[in-house]
Amino acid sequence: MQRLKIDQDIKPLSEVRTGIATFIKQVHDTKRPVIITQHGKSVAVLLDAREYEAMQENIELLTDIQMSLNQLEKGAGISHKDAKEKVLKRVLK
């Protein structure tokens, strides 16, 4: 996802409501989100679907990494050598 450009990517709900197709095209073309405001406060984010999916995948990966690190800290992990042996046994069967 591209970095937000404040002067272009923060829009009031009234403007988005009247020109939604334009904003959908904008997020698709720029890969930047549009922050939608109501009464001067942010209330929603319009994202390209592929960018959203990529974010979800990244979150999932980072969650898995953090869980693995927590398990290693608690001594629940196995050595690289043992992991390699287990994988090779399964693959070579």
N, CA, C and O atoms as a Tinker XYZ file with bonds, in Angstrom:
   372  protein
     1  N      0.852000   -1.173000    0.000000    73     2
     2  CA     0.000000    0.000000    0.000000    64     1     3
     3  C      0.895000    1.233000    0.000000    63     2     4     5
     4  O      1.907000    1.283000    0.699000    81     3
     5  N      0.517000    2.195000   -0.771000    73     3     6
     6  CA     1.258000    3.448000   -0.861000    64     5     7
     7  C      0.959000    4.312000    0.356000    63     6     8     9
     8  O     -0.069000    4.152000    1.014000    81     7
     9  N      1.865000    5.218000    0.639000    73     7    10
    10  CA     1.705000    6.136000    1.762000    64     9    11
    11  C      0.582000    7.135000    1.491000    63    10    12    13
    12  O      0.433000    7.638000    0.378000    81    11
    13  N     -0.183000    7.404000    2.506000    73    11    14
    14  CA    -1.299000    8.338000    2.447000    64    13    15
    15  C     -0.818000    9.748000    2.111000    63    14    16    17
    16  O      0.193000   10.205000    2.645000    81    15
    17  N     -1.543000   10.440000    1.223000    73    15    18
    18  CA    -1.281000   11.851000    0.938000    64    17    19
    19  C     -2.448000   12.640000    1.528000    63    18    20    21
    20  O     -3.560000   12.622000    1.000000    81    19
    21  N     -2.174000   13.318000    2.612000    73    19    22
    22  CA    -3.222000   13.955000    3.398000    64    21    23
    23  C     -4.086000   14.902000    2.573000    63    22    24    25
    24  O     -5.306000   14.919000    2.734000    81    23
    25  N     -3.476000   15.685000    1.696000    73    23    26
    26  CA    -4.239000   16.664000    0.917000    64    25    27
    27  C     -5.118000   16.016000   -0.148000    63    26    28    29
    28  O     -6.029000   16.666000   -0.659000    81    27
    29  N     -4.870000   14.752000   -0.497000    73    27    30
    30  CA    -5.644000   14.085000   -1.545000    64    29    31
    31  C     -6.510000   12.940000   -1.027000    63    30    32    33
    32  O     -7.487000   12.564000   -1.675000    81    31
    33  N     -6.167000   12.385000    0.122000    73    31    34
    34  CA    -6.772000   11.119000    0.528000    64    33    35
    35  C     -7.675000   11.198000    1.753000    63    34    36    37
    36  O     -8.103000   10.162000    2.261000    81    35
    37  N     -7.969000   12.379000    2.231000    73    35    38
    38  CA    -8.925000   12.542000    3.322000    64    37    39
    39  C    -10.102000   13.342000    2.774000    63    38    40    41
    40  O     -9.954000   14.491000    2.357000    81    39
    41  N    -11.281000   12.704000    2.786000    73    39    42
    42  CA   -12.449000   13.311000    2.158000    64    41    43
    43  C    -13.664000   13.233000    3.076000    63    42    44    45
    44  O    -13.836000   12.249000    3.796000    81    43
    45  N    -14.508000   14.264000    3.054000    73    43    46
    46  CA   -15.740000   14.216000    3.837000    64    45    47
    47  C    -16.743000   13.239000    3.222000    63    46    48    49
    48  O    -16.766000   13.034000    2.008000    81    47
    49  N    -17.555000   12.650000    4.067000    73    47    50
    50  CA   -18.551000   11.683000    3.630000    64    49    51
    51  C    -19.464000   12.246000    2.547000    63    50    52    53
    52  O    -19.815000   11.535000    1.605000    81    51
    53  N    -19.845000   13.494000    2.666000    73    51    54
    54  CA   -20.736000   14.095000    1.670000    64    53    55
    55  C    -20.109000   14.085000    0.280000    63    54    56    57
    56  O    -20.799000   13.856000   -0.713000    81    55
    57  N    -18.799000   14.333000    0.206000    73    55    58
    58  CA   -18.095000   14.324000   -1.079000    64    57    59
    59  C    -17.980000   12.900000   -1.619000    63    58    60    61
    60  O    -18.159000   12.670000   -2.815000    81    59
    61  N    -17.684000   11.956000   -0.745000    73    59    62
    62  CA   -17.557000   10.553000   -1.167000    64    61    63
    63  C    -18.916000   10.033000   -1.640000    63    62    64    65
    64  O    -19.001000    9.331000   -2.648000    81    63
    65  N    -19.956000   10.375000   -0.921000    73    63    66
    66  CA   -21.305000    9.907000   -1.258000    64    65    67
    67  C    -21.700000   10.323000   -2.685000    63    66    68    69
    68  O    -22.302000    9.539000   -3.419000    81    67
    69  N    -21.362000   11.547000   -3.066000    73    67    70
    70  CA   -21.766000   12.035000   -4.384000    64    69    71
    71  C    -20.837000   11.584000   -5.510000    63    70    72    73
    72  O    -21.207000   11.646000   -6.683000    81    71
    73  N    -19.638000   11.132000   -5.159000    73    71    74
    74  CA   -18.696000   10.732000   -6.208000    64    73    75
    75  C    -18.001000    9.418000   -5.916000    63    74    76    77
    76  O    -16.803000    9.289000   -6.165000    81    75
    77  N    -18.727000    8.439000   -5.393000    73    75    78
    78  CA   -18.117000    7.181000   -4.950000    64    77    79
    79  C    -17.329000    6.494000   -6.059000    63    78    80    81
    80  O    -16.257000    5.951000   -5.793000    81    79
    81  N    -17.823000    6.501000   -7.283000    73    79    82
    82  CA   -17.114000    5.843000   -8.385000    64    81    83
    83  C    -15.730000    6.458000   -8.587000    63    82    84    85
    84  O    -14.767000    5.743000   -8.866000    81    83
    85  N    -15.631000    7.752000   -8.449000    73    83    86
    86  CA   -14.350000    8.443000   -8.584000    64    85    87
    87  C    -13.365000    7.983000   -7.510000    63    86    88    89
    88  O    -12.185000    7.770000   -7.789000    81    87
    89  N    -13.856000    7.833000   -6.287000    73    87    90
    90  CA   -12.976000    7.436000   -5.196000    64    89    91
    91  C    -12.590000    5.962000   -5.285000    63    90    92    93
    92  O    -11.479000    5.589000   -4.907000    81    91
    93  N    -13.484000    5.134000   -5.774000    73    91    94
    94  CA   -13.131000    3.728000   -5.998000    64    93    95
    95  C    -12.030000    3.641000   -7.042000    63    94    96    97
    96  O    -11.080000    2.875000   -6.879000    81    95
    97  N    -12.147000    4.413000   -8.105000    73    95    98
    98  CA   -11.104000    4.440000   -9.133000    64    97    99
    99  C     -9.795000    4.969000   -8.556000    63    98   100   101
   100  O     -8.722000    4.453000   -8.869000    81    99
   101  N     -9.881000    5.989000   -7.721000    73    99   102
   102  CA    -8.679000    6.569000   -7.107000    64   101   103
   103  C     -7.930000    5.537000   -6.266000    63   102   104   105
   104  O     -6.714000    5.406000   -6.400000    81   103
   105  N     -8.635000    4.802000   -5.403000    73   103   106
   106  CA    -7.935000    3.829000   -4.552000    64   105   107
   107  C     -7.385000    2.677000   -5.380000    63   106   108   109
   108  O     -6.344000    2.110000   -5.048000    81   107
   109  N     -8.078000    2.331000   -6.451000    73   107   110
   110  CA    -7.586000    1.274000   -7.340000    64   109   111
   111  C     -6.321000    1.727000   -8.075000    63   110   112   113
   112  O     -5.340000    0.988000   -8.152000    81   111
   113  N     -6.355000    2.932000   -8.605000    73   111   114
   114  CA    -5.225000    3.440000   -9.398000    64   113   115
   115  C     -4.002000    3.783000   -8.548000    63   114   116   117
   116  O     -2.873000    3.488000   -8.938000    81   115
   117  N     -4.222000    4.401000   -7.396000    73   115   118
   118  CA    -3.106000    4.881000   -6.586000    64   117   119
   119  C     -2.613000    3.868000   -5.556000    63   118   120   121
   120  O     -1.490000    3.973000   -5.064000    81   119
   121  N     -3.448000    2.896000   -5.234000    73   119   122
   122  CA    -3.146000    1.913000   -4.174000    64   121   123
   123  C     -3.034000    2.584000   -2.804000    63   122   124   125
   124  O     -2.448000    2.027000   -1.875000    81   123
   125  N     -3.606000    3.794000   -2.691000    73   123   126
   126  CA    -3.645000    4.506000   -1.421000    64   125   127
   127  C     -5.078000    4.475000   -0.892000    63   126   128   129
   128  O     -6.025000    4.526000   -1.677000    81   127
   129  N     -5.246000    4.393000    0.423000    73   127   130
   130  CA    -6.601000    4.428000    0.980000    64   129   131
   131  C     -7.169000    5.840000    0.953000    63   130   132   133
   132  O     -6.426000    6.817000    0.863000    81   131
   133  N     -8.479000    5.938000    1.030000    73   131   134
   134  CA    -9.151000    7.219000    1.223000    64   133   135
   135  C     -9.769000    7.178000    2.614000    63   134   136   137
   136  O    -10.544000    6.277000    2.935000    81   135
   137  N     -9.424000    8.150000    3.426000    73   135   138
   138  CA    -9.983000    8.281000    4.769000    64   137   139
   139  C    -11.253000    9.111000    4.637000    63   138   140   141
   140  O    -11.226000   10.219000    4.102000    81   139
   141  N    -12.357000    8.576000    5.124000    73   139   142
   142  CA   -13.649000    9.263000    5.029000    64   141   143
   143  C    -13.956000    9.873000    6.396000    63   142   144   145
   144  O    -13.886000    9.205000    7.428000    81   143
   145  N    -14.299000   11.162000    6.371000    73   143   146
   146  CA   -14.593000   11.865000    7.617000    64   145   147
   147  C    -16.072000   12.244000    7.682000    63   146   148   149
   148  O    -16.749000   12.383000    6.663000    81   147
   149  N    -16.540000   12.403000    8.901000    73   147   150
   150  CA   -17.899000   12.887000    9.149000    64   149   151
   151  C    -17.811000   13.827000   10.338000    63   150   152   153
   152  O    -17.320000   13.449000   11.402000    81   151
   153  N    -18.282000   15.039000   10.160000    73   151   154
   154  CA   -18.194000   16.072000   11.197000    64   153   155
   155  C    -16.750000   16.283000   11.636000    63   154   156   157
   156  O    -16.477000   16.513000   12.814000    81   155
   157  N    -15.824000   16.201000   10.674000    73   155   158
   158  CA   -14.423000   16.475000   10.945000    64   157   159
   159  C    -13.637000   15.349000   11.583000    63   158   160   161
   160  O    -12.455000   15.514000   11.888000    81   159
   161  N    -14.274000   14.204000   11.790000    73   159   162
   162  CA   -13.582000   13.068000   12.411000    64   161   163
   163  C    -13.571000   11.878000   11.461000    63   162   164   165
   164  O    -14.539000   11.643000   10.738000    81   163
   165  N    -12.470000   11.128000   11.467000    73   163   166
   166  CA   -12.394000    9.962000   10.592000    64   165   167
   167  C    -13.383000    8.894000   11.054000    63   166   168   169
   168  O    -13.488000    8.600000   12.244000    81   167
   169  N    -14.115000    8.312000   10.078000    73   167   170
   170  CA   -15.124000    7.307000   10.408000    64   169   171
   171  C    -14.963000    6.019000    9.608000    63   170   172   173
   172  O    -15.488000    4.978000   10.004000    81   171
   173  N    -14.240000    6.075000    8.480000    73   171   174
   174  CA   -14.105000    4.881000    7.646000    64   173   175
   175  C    -12.898000    5.034000    6.730000    63   174   176   177
   176  O    -12.358000    6.124000    6.540000    81   175
   177  N    -12.494000    3.884000    6.166000    73   175   178
   178  CA   -11.383000    3.859000    5.219000    64   177   179
   179  C    -11.836000    3.077000    3.996000    63   178   180   181
   180  O    -12.375000    1.976000    4.115000    81   179
   181  N    -11.614000    3.650000    2.825000    73   179   182
   182  CA   -11.909000    2.981000    1.564000    64   181   183
   183  C    -10.586000    2.458000    1.006000    63   182   184   185
   184  O     -9.660000    3.230000    0.758000    81   183
   185  N    -10.507000    1.131000    0.810000    73   183   186
   186  CA    -9.271000    0.485000    0.355000    64   185   187
   187  C     -9.524000   -0.317000   -0.911000    63   186   188   189
   188  O    -10.628000   -0.814000   -1.131000    81   187
   189  N     -8.498000   -0.440000   -1.739000    73   187   190
   190  CA    -8.533000   -1.358000   -2.866000    64   189   191
   191  C     -8.610000   -2.777000   -2.306000    63   190   192   193
   192  O     -7.940000   -3.086000   -1.320000    81   191
   193  N     -9.415000   -3.642000   -2.919000    73   191   194
   194  CA    -9.613000   -4.998000   -2.413000    64   193   195
   195  C     -8.310000   -5.787000   -2.348000    63   194   196   197
   196  O     -8.073000   -6.507000   -1.378000    81   195
   197  N     -7.470000   -5.662000   -3.358000    73   195   198
   198  CA    -6.198000   -6.396000   -3.348000    64   197   199
   199  C     -5.265000   -5.886000   -2.244000    63   198   200   201
   200  O     -4.546000   -6.667000   -1.621000    81   199
   201  N     -5.283000   -4.592000   -2.013000    73   199   202
   202  CA    -4.471000   -4.024000   -0.938000    64   201   203
   203  C     -4.963000   -4.535000    0.417000    63   202   204   205
   204  O     -4.163000   -4.827000    1.305000    81   203
   205  N     -6.278000   -4.640000    0.567000    73   203   206
   206  CA    -6.855000   -5.157000    1.807000    64   205   207
   207  C     -6.427000   -6.613000    2.029000    63   206   208   209
   208  O     -6.031000   -6.986000    3.133000    81   207
   209  N     -6.511000   -7.429000    0.979000    73   207   210
   210  CA    -6.098000   -8.828000    1.078000    64   209   211
   211  C     -4.622000   -8.938000    1.459000    63   210   212   213
   212  O     -4.257000   -9.762000    2.297000    81   211
   213  N     -3.778000   -8.114000    0.848000    73   211   214
   214  CA    -2.349000   -8.127000    1.160000    64   213   215
   215  C     -2.121000   -7.759000    2.625000    63   214   216   217
   216  O     -1.281000   -8.365000    3.291000    81   215
   217  N     -2.857000   -6.776000    3.128000    73   215   218
   218  CA    -2.742000   -6.385000    4.532000    64   217   219
   219  C     -3.126000   -7.546000    5.447000    63   218   220   221
   220  O     -2.451000   -7.810000    6.442000    81   219
   221  N     -4.212000   -8.238000    5.103000    73   219   222
   222  CA    -4.657000   -9.366000    5.913000    64   221   223
   223  C     -3.616000  -10.481000    5.931000    63   222   224   225
   224  O     -3.364000  -11.081000    6.976000    81   223
   225  N     -3.017000  -10.757000    4.783000    73   223   226
   226  CA    -1.968000  -11.775000    4.711000    64   225   227
   227  C     -0.765000  -11.382000    5.561000    63   226   228   229
   228  O     -0.193000  -12.219000    6.258000    81   227
   229  N     -0.384000  -10.111000    5.502000    73   227   230
   230  CA     0.745000   -9.629000    6.309000    64   229   231
   231  C      0.450000   -9.741000    7.801000    63   230   232   233
   232  O      1.316000  -10.137000    8.581000    81   231
   233  N     -0.754000   -9.396000    8.192000    73   231   234
   234  CA    -1.152000   -9.500000    9.599000    64   233   235
   235  C     -1.094000  -10.959000   10.054000    63   234   236   237
   236  O     -0.606000  -11.260000   11.143000    81   235
   237  N     -1.598000  -11.857000    9.209000    73   235   238
   238  CA    -1.579000  -13.283000    9.534000    64   237   239
   239  C     -0.143000  -13.786000    9.705000    63   238   240   241
   240  O      0.160000  -14.508000   10.654000    81   239
   241  N      0.728000  -13.400000    8.786000    73   239   242
   242  CA     2.126000  -13.815000    8.859000    64   241   243
   243  C      2.797000  -13.273000   10.121000    63   242   244   245
   244  O      3.494000  -14.007000   10.822000    81   243
   245  N      2.586000  -12.000000   10.404000    73   243   246
   246  CA     3.191000  -11.396000   11.594000    64   245   247
   247  C      2.647000  -12.031000   12.879000    63   246   248   249
   248  O      3.381000  -12.191000   13.854000    81   247
   249  N      1.379000  -12.384000   12.874000    73   247   250
   250  CA     0.782000  -13.064000   14.029000    64   249   251
   251  C      1.432000  -14.427000   14.226000    63   250   252   253
   252  O      1.755000  -14.805000   15.352000    81   251
   253  N      1.626000  -15.172000   13.130000    73   251   254
   254  CA     2.281000  -16.477000   13.210000    64   253   255
   255  C      3.709000  -16.349000   13.729000    63   254   256   257
   256  O      4.150000  -17.156000   14.547000    81   255
   257  N      4.427000  -15.340000   13.258000    73   255   258
   258  CA     5.802000  -15.119000   13.715000    64   257   259
   259  C      5.819000  -14.806000   15.208000    63   258   260   261
   260  O      6.633000  -15.352000   15.953000    81   259
   261  N      4.922000  -13.929000   15.638000    73   259   262
   262  CA     4.879000  -13.573000   17.062000    64   261   263
   263  C      4.532000  -14.781000   17.919000    63   262   264   265
   264  O      5.108000  -14.961000   18.992000    81   263
   265  N      3.599000  -15.612000   17.463000    73   263   266
   266  CA     3.235000  -16.811000   18.204000    64   265   267
   267  C      4.435000  -17.762000   18.299000    63   266   268   269
   268  O      4.682000  -18.361000   19.346000    81   267
   269  N      5.171000  -17.891000   17.201000    73   267   270
   270  CA     6.359000  -18.749000   17.199000    64   269   271
   271  C      7.419000  -18.233000   18.169000    63   270   272   273
   272  O      8.026000  -19.008000   18.909000    81   271
   273  N      7.637000  -16.918000   18.158000    73   271   274
   274  CA     8.610000  -16.330000   19.081000    64   273   275
   275  C      8.201000  -16.557000   20.531000    63   274   276   277
   276  O      9.045000  -16.855000   21.376000    81   275
   277  N      6.912000  -16.419000   20.820000    73   275   278
   278  CA     6.422000  -16.664000   22.182000    64   277   279
   279  C      6.640000  -18.117000   22.588000    63   278   280   281
   280  O      7.020000  -18.398000   23.725000    81   279
   281  N      6.399000  -19.035000   21.658000    73   279   282
   282  CA     6.608000  -20.453000   21.948000    64   281   283
   283  C      8.091000  -20.734000   22.208000    63   282   284   285
   284  O      8.433000  -21.486000   23.121000    81   283
   285  N      8.958000  -20.136000   21.412000    73   283   286
   286  CA    10.401000  -20.336000   21.615000    64   285   287
   287  C     10.857000  -19.799000   22.978000    63   286   288   289
   288  O     11.673000  -20.425000   23.656000    81   287
   289  N     10.330000  -18.652000   23.369000    73   287   290
   290  CA    10.676000  -18.076000   24.678000    64   289   291
   291  C     10.268000  -18.999000   25.819000    63   290   292   293
   292  O     10.921000  -19.029000   26.862000    81   291
   293  N      9.194000  -19.748000   25.623000    73   291   294
   294  CA     8.696000  -20.665000   26.662000    64   293   295
   295  C      9.355000  -22.041000   26.569000    63   294   296   297
   296  O      9.019000  -22.951000   27.327000    81   295
   297  N     10.298000  -22.183000   25.632000    73   295   298
   298  CA    11.001000  -23.451000   25.492000    64   297   299
   299  C     10.225000  -24.504000   24.731000    63   298   300   301
   300  O     10.555000  -25.687000   24.810000    81   299
   301  N      9.206000  -24.103000   24.001000    73   299   302
   302  CA     8.361000  -25.058000   23.289000    64   301   303
   303  C      8.864000  -25.359000   21.883000    63   302   304   305
   304  O      8.252000  -26.155000   21.171000    81   303
   305  N      9.948000  -24.748000   21.478000    73   303   306
   306  CA    10.452000  -24.949000   20.118000    64   305   307
   307  C     11.373000  -26.147000   20.023000    63   306   308   309
   308  O     11.728000  -26.758000   21.031000    81   307
   309  N     11.759000  -26.478000   18.789000    73   307   310
   310  CA    12.736000  -27.538000   18.557000    64   309   311
   311  C     13.879000  -26.956000   17.733000    63   310   312   313
   312  O     13.737000  -25.912000   17.097000    81   311
   313  N     14.999000  -27.641000   17.757000    73   311   314
   314  CA    16.161000  -27.134000   17.042000    64   313   315
   315  C     15.953000  -27.217000   15.533000    63   314   316   317
   316  O     15.103000  -27.960000   15.044000    81   315
   317  N     16.743000  -26.443000   14.819000    73   315   318
   318  CA    16.675000  -26.458000   13.355000    64   317   319
   319  C     16.973000  -27.860000   12.829000    63   318   320   321
   320  O     16.310000  -28.343000   11.911000    81   319
   321  N     17.973000  -28.504000   13.416000    73   319   322
   322  CA    18.373000  -29.849000   12.995000    64   321   323
   323  C     17.207000  -30.833000   13.155000    63   322   324   325
   324  O     16.922000  -31.610000   12.243000    81   323
   325  N     16.534000  -30.801000   14.313000    73   323   326
   326  CA    15.407000  -31.709000   14.549000    64   325   327
   327  C     14.235000  -31.409000   13.604000    63   326   328   329
   328  O     13.586000  -32.326000   13.101000    81   327
   329  N     13.976000  -30.128000   13.372000    73   327   330
   330  CA    12.896000  -29.749000   12.457000    64   329   331
   331  C     13.195000  -30.239000   11.048000    63   330   332   333
   332  O     12.312000  -30.752000   10.360000    81   331
   333  N     14.433000  -30.080000   10.627000    73   331   334
   334  CA    14.840000  -30.524000    9.289000    64   333   335
   335  C     14.667000  -32.031000    9.152000    63   334   336   337
   336  O     14.172000  -32.509000    8.131000    81   335
   337  N     15.070000  -32.783000   10.174000    73   335   338
   338  CA    14.928000  -34.239000   10.140000    64   337   339
   339  C     13.465000  -34.653000   10.036000    63   338   340   341
   340  O     13.127000  -35.560000    9.275000    81   339
   341  N     12.594000  -33.989000   10.799000    73   339   342
   342  CA    11.152000  -34.310000   10.757000    64   341   343
   343  C     10.576000  -34.042000    9.371000    63   342   344   345
   344  O      9.819000  -34.855000    8.840000    81   343
   345  N     10.932000  -32.918000    8.797000    73   343   346
   346  CA    10.420000  -32.557000    7.466000    64   345   347
   347  C     10.917000  -33.553000    6.422000    63   346   348   349
   348  O     10.140000  -34.021000    5.590000    81   347
   349  N     12.186000  -33.871000    6.463000    73   347   350
   350  CA    12.751000  -34.818000    5.486000    64   349   351
   351  C     12.137000  -36.208000    5.610000    63   350   352   353
   352  O     11.921000  -36.873000    4.597000    81   351
   353  N     11.854000  -36.655000    6.818000    73   351   354
   354  CA    11.194000  -37.956000    7.015000    64   353   355
   355  C      9.831000  -37.971000    6.337000    63   354   356   357
   356  O      9.474000  -38.943000    5.671000    81   355
   357  N      9.074000  -36.896000    6.505000    73   355   358
   358  CA     7.736000  -36.816000    5.900000    64   357   359
   359  C      7.818000  -36.742000    4.380000    63   358   360   361
   360  O      7.020000  -37.370000    3.683000    81   359
   361  N      8.764000  -35.990000    3.871000    73   359   362
   362  CA     8.896000  -35.797000    2.424000    64   361   363
   363  C      9.385000  -37.072000    1.742000    63   362   364   365
   364  O      8.930000  -37.406000    0.648000    81   363
   365  N     10.296000  -37.772000    2.376000    73   363   366
   366  CA    10.921000  -38.936000    1.755000    64   365   367
   367  C     10.098000  -40.213000    1.899000    63   366   368   369
   368  O     10.485000  -41.239000    1.340000    81   367
   369  N      8.990000  -40.193000    2.616000    73   367   370
   370  CA     8.141000  -41.396000    2.771000    64   369   371
   371  C      7.469000  -41.761000    1.486000    63   370   372
   372  O      6.724000  -42.739000    1.435000    81   371
